[in-house]
Amino acid sequence: MTAPIRTDAPKKERPVTVSLPAPPVTEVSWRMPEVFMLRTAGLPLEVADRLAFDDGAAWARRTLALEDRLRATAPPLADALEVAVARNLDDEHLRRRLIRLRRDVWNLRKPSPADAGAWPEGPLGAGTHRMLADWLETFAAYRRELADGAAVLHRELAERRAVLRELADDPDLRGGILLASPSLDQYLPAYLAAPGRLGKRARRVERSLLEYALRTACKTSPFSRLTTVNVGTFGAGADPLLDVSPLGTGEVKRGAARLNLAALGRLSAIVLADETLRADLPVTVTTGWRIEHGRLRYLRRRRTSSEDGDAAITLESIHESLFVLPTGRVLHDILDALDGGRVRRMADLVTELATEGRPAAEIEQYLHHLLRVGLLVVPNLHLDIHADDPVDGYRRALREIGRDWADRLAERVAAVNRLAVGYPAHDVPGRRRVLAEIRRELVAAHADLGRPDVPAPRTLLYEDATLCTRVPVTGDRGRWERDILPGLRALAQIMPVFDINLPRRLATKGFFRARYGAGGRCDDLLTFAHEFQQDFFEHYTGRMMRRRAFDADNTYVRQENWFRQEEITALDDARIEVARRMRDAYDRLPAGAEELRLDDAFMSDVAAMVPETLGTLDPRSFFLQLADQGDRHRVVVNRVYSGMTLLFSRFAHLFADQDLAGTLRAELARLQPPGAVLAELKGGYDATNLNLHPAVTAYELVCPGEISFRPAGEQIHMDDLSVEHDPVADRLLLRSRRLGAEVIPVYLGFLLPMALPEVQQVLLTFAYLGMAQPDLWAGTSVPLPGRGMAGYPRIVYGDMVLQRRMWKLHPDHLPPARTPEQSDADWFLSWQRWRRDNGLPRRVFATPEGGRITPTAGEDAGRPGAQPGPRPDHKPLYVDFESHFCLQLLEATGRGGGSRLVLTEMLPDRHEQVLRGPGGTHVTELTVELNGVRAGKVDR
């Protein structure tokens, strides 16, 4: 009965070169908003200090110092003993004893006898005898230290384990674990109740607890109260780069919890799958449909969801494609009944349409089929992701259905929402009870709907928290503009070279010019999106995801330039130039240099290679850390993200009293180019907390299958949009016929572009959604470690650290795996020796190199396991080489981390943190946005 609009294999576009006049050269001005975000680790760094094995490390240093002295004095002593052997050839017994002694000295073995007095001074010679006596004395001290090690490590292991058990009761840490890892929270009581010898499960529990404790003290990934966020403002006269009130022991944290919207999506899926319940649902026709040549054409949206109750993150999968249905009298009558966006109950439609010759059962079946294929939608089951309380909006919509089952379901949703909102006010045991009650309510709701077999999501709530400091968080705008912004601007100007989204935008323009010509126009956006997706974009995206940007020799591989576009060639040229300059700079470094400094010429020359035809905006945001080095503050760049308030808006619900949403709206209004409007793209998913944030743009793009809750004047539907190529600026843009303005899509969710539905992906190619992370070592001739280890100096520009000092190594280069007969002391000593021999700092972060593409953009989305772009399977692991616990984690990570392990220096280091107070020292991270606007012609 139904068929897609086309099923033939798409034809590959023939590369086309289009000659265009050179666009006018423009300057980019950079604007920093009035606000920034401060992230503060939930536990003080002193927690990590308390988990260090100070006595064990001191013992290891003494032991290794003695070992070094023995190894340093062994060769001259061995040479002297060799002379003594030659001098005593006539005494075979003594000669053999001296040979054995020489071998023992050389191999650091205990000689027999180990007393210098038992060796004759005359045959040895006075000098040799003194050397032997000194060596044997050192060796005896060495043996005593080795013997003491077991007791030192045994005692300290018990003490540090007690510290770790004490941390398990910290309300912030335990509260975060309760949400992030319910299974760990479940097993912790048994671990805490059994302080003796640990079994296999208890060791796993201990390692997990340790990871959470170190992450909470040493990293800043917002989730629950493991990391708090605060809004900071740039002002005049504050003087410090960052001014935060000291953190005391009585500091208060304020949290806000929200139900996992996947729970509501699961309820909606159950309702839609039930034929009896479907009859009660109010429906309307999806937007964007039209009838051509006797067939109805519309965009079909298909949803599939997982009912896996064990998944930490539950995401449905949404796909879109143009679809056609044959028209007839019944379909026309349905369209008439729902004309103008009217909403009618399914049962009422059946009654109205079941006239003579139309059996009600067949009409009902036909309507259910239209609902299944997405022509009909149910507004009451859609969520408003911009609402202050989306769950309560869902409850009200259920009430509006006006049926007993819907009222009962609404009551359960209301109960769940009350529990969720009140969750932060409880202590940890109370929170545990709240979660259990929420789960019971959801399970009961599933049972009420006839599907007790469908589990509730594993993750029930998400919580964000802010630190209630006594004074506002501020930064001196003058100092930032003078000391920090020049470096950030220089970095932002070269970011297009590394942006993996930019080639998608350019390829979209190339396809359009090839299909419609320079200056062309297409008034049917959905047809363009469908043809673009089918004929090109699907294949292009797949090839880009499989593409290896660097070959086996670490040489950059140019992109497939399907439409022979000069911009893509220029970006490739710039990437190759970056590698060449980095290679030359590295070759000029003296041996053992810890830093490679980039000069102004590097940044300006690379920036000059960036094409001028990349659009009117270049929004970027930066995760930064400040390192207090006494005479200066260094700025360390952690990550680079897209701008447009992306990293601020998701926390706006925490700061309603500060009207953060209003500040962000005003900022975007100032950023909006003349003749253009910013319109938010919701991304197609509403049953996920990854997309929750207030409305901050003046308009909203409404795709077919979506329900907008904004006033009609603020909605921009797909049939109002045309695609145009501006031949003067050589830009591809969307234009609203109703508004007579360019429409710039803005996506503020945390799903990666490839996870969005197909039409949304195409719309994103018109957006300024940057995804760039500069890896300045990629493509250079700096040798990769093979099966050994290679060190890379720190890369700096001015006082800005672009990449920390790091070491890459093969897991085989780690100390040998621990054997069953090896003691804790011997194992710990082997790691201390390894660290010394490889010249590593005391504190690093370890990450297995490589990763996989996940649908979430990040740990910085504030959800478990989320991070932008291709991400490692493991978060960076804090490693203090003087902690037996940390080394256990590092060994497990290294052995199971694949082909390569990356160690990165801790910078800011332990004593360079900027936030110190009576409650301890806290790791902090700043989110700062910098938005580039291209305006004004410049002659060159």
Salt bridges, closest charged atoms under 4 A:
ASP8 OD2 - ARG6 NH2 2.92
GLU13 OE2 - ARG515 NH2 2.55
GLU34 OE2 - ARG477 NH2 3.59
GLU46 OE2 - ARG910 NH2 3.04
ASP49 OD2 - ARG910 NH2 2.75
ASP55 OD2 - ARG155 NH2 3.17
GLU67 OE2 - ARG71 NE 3.90
GLU67 OE2 - ARG833 NE 2.85
ASP68 OD1 - ARG836 NH1 2.61
GLU82 OE1 - ARG102 NH2 3.68
GLU92 OE2 - ARG95 NH2 2.71
GLU92 OE2 - ARG96 NE 2.89
ASP104 OD1 - ARG109 NE 3.03
GLU145 OE2 - ARG62 NE 3.07
GLU156 OE2 - ARG160 NH2 3.07
GLU159 OE2 - ARG155 NH1 3.35
GLU159 OE1 - ARG160 NH1 3.69
GLU166 OE1 - ARG50 NH2 3.22
ASP172 OD2 - LYS253 NZ 2.88
ASP185 OD1 - ARG174 NE 2.76
ASP185 OD2 - ARG432 NE 2.87
GLU206 OE2 - ARG161 NE 2.56
GLU251 OE1 - ARG470 NH1 3.52
ASP280 OD1 - ARG403 NE 3.26
GLU292 OE2 - ARG290 NH1 3.32
GLU316 OE2 - ARG303 NH1 2.54
GLU320 OE2 - ARG301 NH2 2.57
ASP333 OD1 - ARG329 NE 3.17
ASP333 OD2 - ARG358 NH2 2.73
GLU352 OE1 - ARG344 NH2 2.39
ASP392 OD1 - ARG395 NE 2.77
ASP392 OD2 - ARG396 NH1 2.60
ASP407 OD1 - ARG399 NH1 3.69
GLU411 OE2 - ARG399 NH2 3.75
GLU441 OE1 - ARG412 NH1 2.91
ASP448 OD2 - ARG412 NE 2.65
ASP453 OD2 - ARG451 NH2 2.81
GLU463 OE2 - ARG225 NE 3.38
GLU463 OE2 - ARG431 NH2 3.07
ASP464 OD1 - ARG650 NH2 3.09
ASP464 OD2 - HIS653 NE2 3.01
GLU481 OE2 - ARG477 NH1 3.20
ASP483 OD2 - ARG479 NE 3.52
ASP483 OD1 - ARG482 NE 3.31
ASP499 OD2 - ARG620 NH1 3.15
ASP523 OD1 - ARG521 NE 2.68
ASP523 OD1 - ARG737 NH1 3.62
ASP524 OD2 - ARG290 NH1 3.28
ASP524 OD2 - ARG297 NH1 2.97
GLU531 OE1 - ARG515 NH1 3.16
ASP535 OD1 - ARG6 NH1 3.52
ASP535 OD2 - ARG515 NH2 3.08
GLU560 OE1 - ARG543 NE 2.66
GLU567 OE2 - LYS509 NZ 2.35
ASP573 OD1 - ARG558 NH2 2.58
GLU577 OE2 - ARG580 NH2 2.70
GLU577 OE2 - ARG581 NE 2.71
ASP584 OD2 - ARG580 NH1 2.91
GLU594 OE2 - ARG805 NH1 3.58
GLU595 OE1 - ARG597 NH1 3.38
GLU595 OE2 - ARG634 NH1 2.60
GLU595 OE2 - ARG794 NH1 2.71
ASP605 OD2 - ARG581 NH2 2.88
GLU612 OE1 - ARG934 NH1 2.87
GLU612 OE2 - ARG940 NH1 3.20
ASP618 OD1 - ARG620 NE 2.92
ASP628 OD1 - HIS633 NE2 3.95
ASP628 OD2 - ARG916 NH1 3.78
GLU667 OE2 - ARG31 NE 2.78
GLU667 OE1 - ARG670 NH2 3.05
GLU680 OE1 - HIS386 NE2 3.54
GLU680 OE2 - HIS693 NE2 2.39
ASP686 OD2 - HIS382 ND1 3.94
GLU700 OE2 - HIS386 NE2 3.13
GLU706 OE2 - ARG301 NH2 3.70
GLU714 OE1 - ARG710 NE 3.08
GLU724 OE2 - ARG521 NH1 2.81
GLU724 OE1 - ARG735 NE 3.08
ASP730 OD2 - LYS509 NZ 3.36
ASP730 OD1 - ARG513 NH1 2.79
ASP730 OD1 - HIS725 NE2 2.78
GLU742 OE2 - ARG731 NH1 3.08
GLU758 OE2 - HIS319 ND1 2.98
ASP799 OD1 - ARG632 NH1 3.13
ASP812 OD2 - ARG787 NH2 2.18
ASP812 OD2 - HIS810 ND1 3.53
ASP824 OD1 - ARG818 NH2 2.55
ASP824 OD1 - HIS884 NE2 3.62
ASP837 OD1 - ARG836 NH2 2.90
GLU849 OE2 - LYS808 NZ 2.86
GLU849 OE1 - ARG900 NH1 2.82
GLU859 OE1 - LYS875 NZ 3.37
ASP860 OD1 - ARG39 NH1 2.92
ASP873 OD1 - ARG852 NE 2.92
ASP880 OD1 - ARG842 NE 2.89
GLU882 OE2 - ARG61 NH1 2.89
GLU882 OE1 - ARG842 NH1 3.32
GLU891 OE2 - ARG895 NH2 3.92
GLU905 OE2 - ARG794 NE 2.59
ASP909 OD1 - ARG843 NH1 3.95
